């Protein structure tokens, strides 16, 4: 395989990956210049992180050679990265909301005999929404999260009792939360693809089903079935993870993170 052939294949892959992203950026009024500046910073950040993983000291000159970015610009960007602000409040709230949802759907104190989420008290001892939120983090007042959930139709409150209306956190209004989950989910998928493209002897699971020119009615039916089955699977995996976290609390063993998701994309044909 020639270098030119490899470059052409990478170009085609990048086009498939980046076209939807560029469409999104243009719709948001984000120009190429803004993206190129962000991309430079990310190149420097990834190169620096790779050196930390390998246990090597990476100089500005080395980063410049690896990334193709001028050494003075590398120095400036590395200094900026070292001074980055804390995680934005919206991202903290998105992460907290996902954790609260996961615990409500997997903890015996918050489930009935059919493993359905209980209607719980707004405040007070467990099981309550207040206790649920504060069991995960006390950095944000529970009422703030509850108000957001009520606004988005995720939960409802009636006479001091909270009912969970959705079995999955899908922000409907908060743009910061949408962008947080978009980046987290797309990033995890691309990390999986990158790992597999390295030719690892331990490839990660990455599968898809796709058809063309099906009747719209059939696609709609398949979409509903995909939603139902994927939600069942994700709920089951959440239960397994919650159980494993509880079992490992008293065990002295190494740990790992995981991220699994599902999506369904459809597109009308002319």
Buried (B, 14 or more C-beta within 10 A) or exposed (E): EEEEEEEEEEEEEEEEEEEEEBEEBEEEEEEEEEBEEEEBBEBBBEBBEEBEEEEEEBEBEBBBEBBEBEBEBBBBBBEEBEEEEEEEEBBBBBBBBBBBBBBBBBBEBBBEEEEEBBEBBBBEEBBBBBBBBBBBBEEBEBEEBBEBBBEBEBBEBEEEBBEBEBBBBEBEEBEBBBBBBEEBBBEBBEEBEEBBEEEEEEEBEEEEEEEEEEEEEEBEEBEEEBEEEBEEEBBEEBBEBBEEEEEEEEEEEEEEEEEBEEEEEEEEEE
